Amino acid sequence: MSNNATSIIEGSSLKIVPVTVVFPGTFDPITNGHRDLIERAAKMFKFVIIAVAENKRKSPFFSLEERVNMAKNVLSYLNNIEVSGFNNLLMDFASLKQAKAIIRGLRVVSDFEYEFQLANMNRRLNAEIETLFLTPSEQYSFISSSLVKEIAALGGDVSSFVHETVADSLKMRFKV
């Protein structure tokens, strides 16, 4: 493998790619699956922007401000990330932040079709920004924000799926 600065793997050591990437999502709420993907992206790229989408179309359970604050709290130990809310086109946001790539998570095969369509549309909107896919670690592959909220609403224990501050926020919101 070449010794060029954009090489990710050289020998057996992981090299940091010197670019900024955006990891977008609704994060309603942020889960351990999200955290796993963000940690791994932070090991590979110089700077990772966690872009929390306002996404009123999805009628989020938590407000944008609450979701941004939860993500900041959960990810506070990472020094090469920024958490930012946004309410415009993702590709406009990424361009404004001078990102070179969008990172998307794929939990299951059924996610691929939607993500592939999204990646192609984003490429049409801005061909200068690539989309890269990461899969979560096996122990997180089944976790989704929707399932976490459903379990919490029914009084179930979500502590193994989310950070304790998120679990506490869910308990307070559902009054369980």
N, C-alpha and C positions, 0 to 999 in steps of 0.2 A: 504494500500500500504506500502511496506517496506520503511525503512529509508535509503536505500542504495544510494550511490553517483550517480549512473547512472539512478535513477528514474527521469523522467521528471516532472511528476505531483504528488504532495504530498498535499493532502487536496485540497485547491482551489488555491494555489500559484504555479506558474511555476518555476521550478528549472532549473538551467543551467547544461547541461550535460558537464562534464569536458573533452571534446575531441575537436579536430580540424576536421572541415569538409571542403569540397571543393564544391563551387557552380560554375559549369562550364557553359560557353556559348560563343557565338560569340559577343553578346552585340553590335550589329551593327545597331543602337546605343542602349545604355542602356535606358530602359523605366521606367515609374513609376511602371509598373507591376513587373519588375526585382527588383526595389528598395523595393517594398512591401515584396517580398519573402526574400530578403537579410536581411531586418530589422527584420523580424520574425525569421529567422534562427539565427541572431545575439543575439536575446533574449533567444534562446534555447541552444546554444552551446558556449563553452568557446572562440573559435576562428574560424572565417569563412574566407576562402581564396576564393576570387573571381578570378576564373581562366578564363582569356580572351583568347579564342582559336584563333590562327592565321588563321586557316581554309581557306587556299587558294582555296580549292575545291568549296567553296561558293562564291568566288569572292567578298569579303567584300567591302562595299562602303567606309568605313573609314579604314585607316591603323591600324595595331595592336597598334602602339604607340598612335595614336589618340584615339582609343577605350579604352586603358588602362588609358590614361589621363582623358578622360571624366568620366569613372567609379570612378577614384580617387577623382575627383572634386565633383561628385554627392554624393558620400558616405563619404565624409570627416568628417562628424559629428559622424560617428560610430567609436568607439575606439577599437573594438575587431575584426577588419577585416584587410585584406591585399588584394591588387589588384595586380595580377601578370599575365603577358602574358605567353603563352606556345605554343609550336609547336610539341610536342611529344604525345605519347599515354596518354590519360587522367589517366589511372590507374598507369602508370609510374610516372606521375606528382604527383598524390595523394600520392603514396608511398614515393616519395622523400620528400614530405611535411609532412609525418607522419600522414596523415589524416586517420580517421577511417570510414568516410562515404562520399558519394557523395550526394548532394542535387539537385534534379531536380524539375522543376516546371511543373505542368499539368494545362493548361488553360481550355481545353475542352476534352471531352471523346475521340475524335479522336487522341489526343496526346498520349493516353495511350498505344496503340498497339506498336508504335515506341519506346516509352520510356521503355516499358516492355522488348522488344527485346534487347535494348541497355543495360538495367540493367542485363539481363541474360548473355550477352556477357562479360560485365565488370566483373561479378562474376566469369566467366571462366578464365579471365585474372588474377584476383586477388581476391580470395575468402575471404581474410581478410578485404576487404573494402566493406561495405554495400551501397546500394542505397536507399535513402529515398525520398519520393515525398511530395511536398507541393502544395497546390492550392492557387492561388492568391485571394485577397479580391475581392468580386463581382464587384466592380467598375473598376477593372483592368483586368477582365477575357477576354475581347475582344481585348486588346492591343497587337500588335505584332510589332517588329522592322520593318518588311516588310511593314505593313500598314502605320506606321508612316512615313517611307521614301516616300511612294507613295503619301500620303497627302501633305507632305512638297514639293515634286517635282512639285505638281500642285498648289502650292502657298497657301495651306490650313494652318489653325492655328493648330499647334500641342502642344501648351503650356499646355493643360490639360493632355497630354499623356507622356510628358518628362520634365525633369528638364530644367530650363531656359538656362543653358549653352549648353545643347544638342540642344534645339530649335534654339539657335543662331548659332551653328555650322552647323545645317541643312540649315538655311537661307543663310549663307555665301557660303556653298557648292553649293546650288541650285540657288544662286544669285536672291532671291525673296524678 
